[in-house]
Structures are given as structure tokens and as C-alpha cells.
């Protein structure tokens, strides 16, 4: 055990021990535990990412509307291939915005896991990733289409001016439409999940009593379900959840250790 201050010690495993031999030291401990950082961990904090995803959804709809308007309203005198290039640049900017939002959501989801919401973190993190993967897949598909068009036709202007059924711009318009067919439902699903989470204000997983060994298999049997019961699968889910909770508690413990060291250092200043 390595002592970091009077009345405060940290074990080699990261445990924090606070001794209260005197009333003054007990008051000091209360001061530490009532600090702002502790409230950040223990009080419920809503997940404020729904409006960000809503903004991303509106941008995706804007890209779709822009593509449709360019298709019907662009004057041929300005060049029939110009909308093709404009929509490629527009979607590239959209992908960059989606990348920034994706990293922002990852940060918020990581904080959510640190607070102890292991199960909800798995669900919401997956939903946040899928939207970015959809935009990335669309960008890749557009790159492949552009490469194929240039490889087969060389001069893309002739293909744009031709009277063929599918022109280069129509390929991109179809790809963006298919993208939004998947992108919009996932965004709406994400927003609904965040809204329900903020409305229910659930407690962290480690404060619940629904992951103990006594619950394995009993919940399904108590509800009247009949059939084969896979004990190994239930145990695997239990172990995964407990491992996530242990990581969460370890991170919280590290944060409290850093807070204690910071608090002790502030009292050492002249």
C-alpha cells in the first residue's frame, strides 16, 4: 500500500481507503465525496446527443433535396455534368460532418459507460456507429461508380450529354436515395432511444439487483416460458455485463483517486 496523504491511501490494485480517526478528517472526507466531480458520476445526467443526430438527419435530407432540385432545375446551358460534380463534393462534405459527429457521439457514449450504464451503452453506441457506417459505405460506393464511369467512358461529358436511360448523375441520385432509406430510420431510432433514456432516468447498472447469479434462468421460468434454456448463454451474458460493470467501477475509482490527490495538493499550497 502506498500512502499519498494523511488519512488517504491507495492500494496497488487501485483501491482508495479513507480513514476518519478524528472529526476533522471525517469532515474532510465528506468534503471530498460532495465535490462537483462526484456529483458528475453519481447524479443522473441526461444524454444530450439527440439534437446532434437530428441535425445530422436534417443535413442528410438537405443533401437529398439538393440532389433532386439539381436534377430537375439545373439549366443544361451551364453544363449537364456540373450537378454530377456538385453532388459528389456535397456528399464528401456531408461525410466529413458525419465523421465529426461520430467522434462526438463516441465521446458522449464513453462518458455514459463510465457512469455505469453498460447495457444502454452497448445499444446506443451501436446505433450511433451504424449511421456513420451508412454514410461511409455510400461514399465508397460513389467512388466506385465514378471510377467505373471514367474507366468505361473516358470523356464523362459525352455520357452526360447522351440520351441514354441512366446518366452519371442518375446513378448518384439513386445511391443517395437508397442511403437515406436506411439512414433516416436509424437516426429516428437513435433519437427515440435517447429520448426514452432521458425520460426514464434509470439508475446505473451496478445499482440494480438484476444481474446477480440468482437471476440466471429464473426470470424466464417465473414468467411462464416453456422450452429449452441455454445456461451457458445466460452465464456468458452475465459475465460480460459484470465485466463491463467492473471496468466502470475501476474507472470511477481512478477518477476519485485523481480527485483526492488534487484535493490534497490544494491544501499543501501556502
HURA-V588736 format. One record per pair of residues at least 12 apart in sequence whose ideal C-beta (glycine too) atoms are under 7 Angstrom apart, sorted by the first residue. I is the first residue (numbers start at 1). J is the second residue. Records with the same first field share a line. If there is no record, write none. Layout:
I=J, J
This chain:
4=261, 264
5=264
7=19, 25, 28
8=260, 264
10=257
14=250, 253, 254
16=253, 256, 257, 260
32=259, 260, 263
35=259
37=255, 259
41=115, 252, 255
44=201
46=198
47=108, 112, 194, 197, 198
49=105, 108, 194
50=191, 194, 195
52=101, 104
53=187, 190, 191
54=191
56=98, 101, 187
57=184, 187
59=94, 97
60=94, 180, 183, 184
63=90, 91, 94, 176
64=176, 177, 180
66=90
67=87, 173, 176
70=83, 86, 87
71=83, 169, 173
80=160, 161
81=156, 157, 160
83=169
84=160, 168, 169, 172
87=172
88=142, 146
91=139, 142, 176
94=135
95=135, 136, 139
98=132, 135
102=132
105=128
109=121, 124, 125, 128
113=248
114=248, 251, 252
115=204
116=204, 205, 206, 245, 248
117=204, 205
118=205, 241, 244, 245, 248
119=205, 241
120=197
123=193
124=193, 194
127=186, 189, 190, 193
128=190
130=186
131=183, 186, 187, 190
134=179, 182, 183, 186
135=183
138=175, 179
141=175
142=172, 175
145=171, 175
149=168
156=168
205=241, 245
206=245, 248, 249
211=238, 241, 242
216=234, 235, 238
217=229, 231, 234
